């Protein structure tokens, strides 16, 4: 855990340095303001001033707050302005590749330690990855599982339900993928499909949707009471960044499979998805299983932040075994290999 804290402090230090550089650049670029108005307001506030000036100050403050509120916007309006559908955040400079790879390597070592702790303590961990299309869910999942054992950490990315599954209890197809003791399951999309794509695209009825909002919090409370550690991430991405990533998928053949008809429809129904997300949060952001929002505009930062947060959610210990000594190779004792010509090798094209 100490290494995770160290990584957090280093990332924080770099972010502070970048912000200071940005602030200095903004100071140089911004023309000097006239100090007369500021000094007069301060004088009124400190000495009392006249009654008329004192009354005008709050009015200006309210007007400034109103202007600021309109500029920042909220979830459903944020998509129109190119901002994230979560809280508005200051744009940071991209992480350097070398720094990102070094931090990622250290965090992946900590993930291996977490994996051994889950096995040792027979923990049951469920992590949900939800959010906008092209927000970075899949890439983050890949970085998490890259160094982990598939026997301990599994990814559940379910296809569209079959005709039989459509007649089942809605949560039934997901329950069979829940972990046993000593396992962690990462859901790439989950039962929240009903509150998102199914609601917006009309794949479920209004009654089914309302029933989901009623039963989902109780379902998740049941999971937590049964001993499952449930962690939910919502990946937010701005309108402009999502469009840039979609265009990249269009013009790169190896990424065509990532662009489904549902993804294209999500662009056309951006505001409807925002409203669905707001309603989902209002009903399912519960104390036992809260939502954690991830700013997905910068993929590298998002991955490091999610892994760091995931490690902080489980109090694990280092179970790294003693250094391994490789035993000597067994003597052949007269063993004779068959001729190479009897074996079929693949063509050496490269």
C-alpha positions as CSV (number, residue, x, y, z in Angstrom):
1,X,0.0,0.0,0.0
2,X,2.9,2.4,0.7
3,X,4.0,2.1,-3.0
4,X,0.5,3.1,-4.1
5,X,0.6,6.2,-1.8
6,X,4.1,7.1,-3.2
7,X,2.7,6.8,-6.8
8,X,-0.2,9.0,-5.8
9,X,2.1,11.6,-4.3
10,X,4.3,11.6,-7.4
11,X,1.3,12.0,-9.8
12,X,0.0,14.8,-7.5
13,X,3.3,16.6,-7.5
14,X,3.5,16.4,-11.3
15,X,-0.1,17.7,-11.6
16,X,0.7,20.6,-9.3
17,X,3.8,21.5,-11.4
18,X,1.8,21.4,-14.6
19,X,-1.0,23.6,-13.1
20,X,1.6,26.1,-11.9
21,X,3.0,26.3,-15.4
22,X,-0.4,26.7,-16.9
23,X,-1.3,29.5,-14.3
24,X,2.0,31.3,-15.1
25,X,1.3,31.1,-18.8
26,X,-2.2,32.4,-18.2
27,X,-0.9,35.3,-16.1
28,X,1.5,36.3,-18.9
29,X,-1.2,36.1,-21.6
30,X,-3.9,37.9,-19.6
31,X,-3.7,41.7,-19.7
32,X,-3.4,43.5,-16.3
33,X,-6.7,44.4,-14.8
34,X,-7.4,47.8,-13.4
35,X,-6.9,47.6,-9.6
36,X,-9.3,50.5,-8.9
37,X,-12.5,48.4,-8.7
38,X,-10.9,45.7,-6.6
39,X,-9.5,48.1,-4.1
40,X,-12.8,50.0,-3.8
41,X,-14.6,46.7,-3.0
42,X,-12.0,45.8,-0.5
43,X,-12.3,49.2,1.1
44,X,-16.1,48.8,1.4
45,X,-15.7,45.3,2.9
46,X,-13.1,46.3,5.4
47,X,-14.2,49.8,6.6
48,X,-17.9,49.6,6.1
49,X,-18.2,52.2,3.3
50,X,-21.5,53.7,2.4
51,X,-24.7,51.7,2.4
52,X,-25.3,52.0,-1.3
53,X,-21.9,50.4,-2.2
54,X,-22.5,47.7,0.3
55,X,-25.8,46.8,-1.3
56,X,-24.3,46.7,-4.8
57,X,-21.5,44.2,-3.9
58,X,-23.8,41.2,-3.2
59,X,-25.7,41.9,-6.5
60,X,-22.5,41.7,-8.4
61,X,-21.6,38.5,-6.6
62,X,-24.9,36.9,-7.5
63,X,-24.6,38.0,-11.1
64,X,-21.1,36.5,-11.2
65,X,-22.3,33.2,-9.7
66,X,-25.2,33.1,-12.2
67,X,-22.8,33.7,-15.1
68,X,-20.4,31.0,-13.7
69,X,-23.2,28.5,-13.4
70,X,-24.3,29.0,-17.0
71,X,-20.7,28.7,-18.2
72,X,-20.1,25.5,-16.3
73,X,-23.4,23.7,-17.0
74,X,-24.6,20.4,-15.7
75,X,-24.7,16.8,-17.0
76,X,-27.3,16.9,-19.8
77,X,-26.2,20.4,-21.1
78,X,-22.5,19.6,-20.8
79,X,-22.5,17.5,-23.9
80,X,-23.7,20.5,-25.9
81,X,-20.8,22.6,-24.7
82,X,-18.2,19.9,-25.3
83,X,-17.6,19.3,-21.6
84,X,-17.8,16.0,-19.7
85,X,-21.1,14.8,-18.5
86,X,-19.7,14.7,-15.0
87,X,-18.3,17.7,-13.1
88,X,-16.4,20.2,-15.2
89,X,-12.6,19.8,-14.8
90,X,-9.6,21.8,-15.6
91,X,-7.8,20.6,-18.8
92,X,-4.4,19.2,-17.8
93,X,-1.4,18.7,-19.9
94,X,-1.0,15.1,-21.2
95,X,1.2,12.7,-19.2
96,X,4.6,11.9,-20.7
97,X,4.7,8.4,-22.1
98,X,7.8,7.5,-20.0
99,X,6.2,8.7,-16.8
100,X,2.9,6.9,-17.6
101,X,4.6,3.6,-18.3
102,X,6.7,3.8,-15.1
103,X,3.7,4.5,-12.9
104,X,1.6,1.8,-14.7
105,X,4.3,-0.8,-14.2
106,X,4.4,-0.1,-10.4
107,X,0.6,-0.1,-10.1
108,X,0.4,-3.5,-12.0
109,X,2.9,-4.9,-9.4
110,X,0.5,-3.8,-6.7
111,X,-2.4,-5.4,-8.6
112,X,-0.6,-8.7,-8.5
113,X,-0.2,-8.3,-4.7
114,X,-3.9,-7.5,-4.5
115,X,-4.7,-10.7,-6.5
116,X,-2.7,-12.8,-4.1
117,X,-4.5,-11.2,-1.2
118,X,-7.9,-12.0,-2.8
119,X,-6.9,-15.6,-3.3
120,X,-5.5,-15.9,0.3
121,X,-8.5,-14.3,2.0
122,X,-11.1,-15.9,-0.4
123,X,-12.5,-12.4,-1.2
124,X,-15.3,-11.9,-3.7
125,X,-14.8,-8.7,-5.7
126,X,-17.0,-7.3,-8.4
127,X,-16.0,-4.2,-10.4
128,X,-18.5,-2.6,-12.8
129,X,-17.3,-0.5,-15.7
130,X,-20.1,1.7,-17.2
131,X,-20.1,5.0,-19.1
132,X,-20.2,6.6,-22.5
133,X,-19.1,4.8,-25.6
134,X,-15.4,5.3,-26.3
135,X,-14.8,6.6,-22.8
136,X,-11.9,4.2,-22.1
137,X,-13.5,1.4,-20.2
138,X,-12.0,-1.4,-22.4
139,X,-8.5,0.0,-22.3
140,X,-8.6,0.4,-18.5
141,X,-9.8,-3.2,-18.1
142,X,-6.9,-4.4,-20.3
143,X,-4.3,-2.6,-18.2
144,X,-5.8,-4.1,-15.0
145,X,-5.8,-7.7,-16.3
146,X,-2.6,-7.5,-18.3
147,X,-0.5,-8.9,-15.4
148,X,-3.1,-10.9,-13.6
149,X,-4.1,-14.6,-13.7
150,X,-7.3,-15.3,-15.7
151,X,-8.1,-18.0,-13.2
152,X,-8.4,-15.3,-10.5
153,X,-9.5,-12.2,-12.5
154,X,-12.2,-12.7,-15.1
155,X,-13.8,-10.2,-17.5
156,X,-17.5,-10.5,-18.1
157,X,-18.6,-8.8,-21.4
158,X,-21.9,-10.3,-22.2
159,X,-23.5,-10.1,-25.7
160,X,-27.1,-9.2,-26.4
161,X,-29.6,-11.5,-24.5
162,X,-30.9,-14.5,-26.3
163,X,-34.7,-15.1,-26.7
164,X,-34.5,-17.5,-23.7
165,X,-32.6,-15.0,-21.6
166,X,-35.2,-12.3,-22.4
167,X,-37.8,-14.4,-20.5
168,X,-35.6,-14.8,-17.4
169,X,-35.5,-12.7,-14.3
170,X,-33.5,-9.7,-15.6
171,X,-30.5,-10.1,-13.2
172,X,-30.3,-13.9,-13.8
173,X,-27.9,-13.8,-16.7
174,X,-25.5,-11.7,-14.6
175,X,-25.7,-13.7,-11.4
176,X,-24.1,-16.7,-13.0
177,X,-20.9,-14.6,-13.6
178,X,-20.6,-13.5,-10.0
179,X,-17.3,-14.5,-8.3
180,X,-16.7,-17.3,-5.9
181,X,-14.3,-16.9,-3.0
182,X,-10.8,-15.9,-4.2
183,X,-12.0,-14.4,-7.5
184,X,-12.5,-10.9,-9.0
185,X,-14.8,-10.2,-11.9
186,X,-14.7,-7.1,-14.0
187,X,-18.0,-6.4,-15.8
188,X,-17.5,-4.6,-19.1
189,X,-21.0,-3.3,-19.1
190,X,-23.4,-4.8,-16.6
191,X,-27.0,-5.0,-15.5
192,X,-27.0,-1.2,-15.9
193,X,-27.7,-1.8,-19.6
194,X,-31.4,-1.5,-18.7
195,X,-30.9,2.0,-17.3
196,X,-28.9,3.0,-20.3
197,X,-29.0,1.6,-23.8
198,X,-32.3,-0.4,-23.3
199,X,-34.0,2.7,-21.9
200,X,-32.8,5.1,-24.6
201,X,-33.2,2.7,-27.5
202,X,-36.6,1.4,-26.4
203,X,-35.5,-2.2,-25.9
204,X,-37.5,-2.4,-22.6
205,X,-40.9,-1.2,-21.6
206,X,-41.5,1.7,-19.2
207,X,-42.7,-0.8,-16.5
208,X,-39.5,-2.9,-16.9
209,X,-37.4,0.2,-16.6
210,X,-39.3,1.4,-13.5
211,X,-39.0,-2.0,-11.9
212,X,-35.2,-2.0,-12.5
213,X,-34.8,1.3,-10.7
214,X,-36.8,-0.1,-7.8
215,X,-35.0,-3.5,-7.5
216,X,-31.4,-2.6,-8.5
217,X,-30.5,-0.9,-5.2
218,X,-32.0,-3.9,-3.3
219,X,-30.2,-6.3,-5.5
220,X,-26.8,-4.6,-4.9
221,X,-27.5,-4.4,-1.2
222,X,-28.0,-8.2,-1.2
223,X,-24.7,-8.7,-3.0
224,X,-22.9,-6.5,-0.4
225,X,-24.6,-8.3,2.5
226,X,-23.5,-11.7,1.0
227,X,-19.8,-10.6,1.3
228,X,-19.2,-9.3,-2.2
229,X,-17.1,-6.2,-2.5
230,X,-19.0,-4.1,-5.2
231,X,-17.2,-1.2,-6.9
232,X,-18.9,0.8,-9.6
233,X,-17.1,3.2,-12.1
234,X,-18.7,5.6,-14.5
235,X,-16.5,6.7,-17.3
236,X,-17.3,10.2,-18.5
237,X,-16.0,11.7,-21.8
238,X,-16.6,15.1,-23.5
239,X,-18.6,15.4,-26.7
240,X,-15.5,16.6,-28.7
241,X,-13.3,13.8,-27.4
242,X,-15.8,11.1,-28.1
243,X,-16.2,12.4,-31.7
244,X,-12.4,12.3,-32.1
245,X,-12.2,8.7,-31.0
246,X,-15.1,7.7,-33.2
247,X,-13.4,9.2,-36.2
248,X,-10.2,7.4,-35.3
249,X,-12.2,4.1,-35.3
250,X,-13.7,4.9,-38.7
251,X,-10.4,5.4,-40.4
252,X,-8.4,2.7,-38.7
253,X,-9.3,-0.8,-40.0
254,X,-8.1,-2.6,-36.8
255,X,-10.6,-0.6,-34.8
256,X,-13.7,-1.0,-37.0
257,X,-15.1,-3.7,-34.7
258,X,-15.3,-1.2,-31.9
259,X,-17.8,0.9,-33.8
260,X,-21.2,-0.7,-33.5
261,X,-24.6,0.6,-34.7
262,X,-25.4,1.3,-31.1
263,X,-22.3,3.5,-30.8
264,X,-23.4,5.6,-33.8
265,X,-26.9,5.9,-32.3
266,X,-25.4,7.1,-29.0
267,X,-24.0,10.1,-30.8
268,X,-27.4,11.0,-32.2
269,X,-29.0,10.6,-28.8
270,X,-26.4,12.3,-26.6
271,X,-28.9,14.3,-24.5
272,X,-31.2,11.3,-24.0
273,X,-28.3,9.2,-22.7
274,X,-27.4,12.1,-20.3
275,X,-30.9,12.2,-18.9
276,X,-30.9,8.4,-18.5
277,X,-27.6,8.6,-16.7
278,X,-28.9,11.3,-14.3
279,X,-32.0,9.2,-13.5
280,X,-29.8,6.1,-13.0
281,X,-27.5,8.0,-10.6
282,X,-30.4,9.4,-8.6
283,X,-31.8,5.9,-7.9
284,X,-28.7,3.7,-7.7
285,X,-26.0,5.9,-6.1
286,X,-26.4,4.2,-2.8
287,X,-24.3,4.2,0.4
288,X,-23.5,0.5,0.2
289,X,-22.4,0.8,-3.5
290,X,-21.7,4.4,-4.6
291,X,-20.8,5.5,-8.1
292,X,-17.3,6.7,-8.7
293,X,-17.0,9.0,-11.7
294,X,-13.9,8.8,-13.9
295,X,-12.8,11.7,-16.2
296,X,-12.0,9.7,-19.4
297,X,-10.8,12.5,-21.7
298,X,-7.2,11.6,-20.9
299,X,-6.9,7.9,-21.3
300,X,-3.5,7.6,-19.5
301,X,-4.6,9.6,-16.5
302,X,-7.9,7.7,-16.3
303,X,-6.2,4.4,-16.2
304,X,-3.7,5.4,-13.5
305,X,-6.4,7.0,-11.5
306,X,-8.8,4.0,-11.7
307,X,-6.1,1.5,-10.8
308,X,-4.9,3.6,-7.9
309,X,-8.5,4.0,-6.6
310,X,-9.2,0.3,-7.0
311,X,-6.1,-0.6,-4.9
312,X,-7.2,1.8,-2.2
313,X,-10.7,0.2,-1.9
314,X,-9.3,-3.1,-0.6
315,X,-7.0,-3.2,2.4
316,X,-4.5,-5.8,1.2
317,X,-1.1,-7.0,2.4
318,X,2.0,-8.0,0.5
319,X,2.2,-11.8,0.3
320,X,5.1,-11.9,-2.1
321,X,6.9,-15.3,-1.5
322,X,10.6,-15.7,-0.8
323,X,12.9,-15.5,-3.8
324,X,12.6,-18.5,-6.1
325,X,15.6,-20.7,-6.8
326,X,15.5,-22.4,-10.2
327,X,16.4,-26.2,-9.8
328,X,19.0,-27.7,-12.1
329,X,17.9,-29.4,-15.3
330,X,17.5,-33.1,-15.2
331,X,20.2,-35.2,-16.8
332,X,19.3,-36.8,-20.0
333,X,20.5,-40.3,-19.0
334,X,20.8,-41.7,-22.6
335,X,17.6,-39.9,-23.9
336,X,17.8,-39.4,-27.7
337,X,15.6,-36.8,-29.4
338,X,13.8,-37.9,-32.6
339,X,15.0,-36.3,-35.8
340,X,13.8,-32.8,-36.5
341,X,12.7,-33.9,-40.0
342,X,9.9,-35.9,-38.3
343,X,8.2,-32.8,-37.0
344,X,6.1,-30.2,-38.9
345,X,7.2,-26.6,-38.3
346,X,5.3,-23.5,-39.2
347,X,6.7,-21.6,-42.2
348,X,9.2,-19.0,-41.2
349,X,7.8,-16.0,-43.0
350,X,9.7,-13.5,-40.9
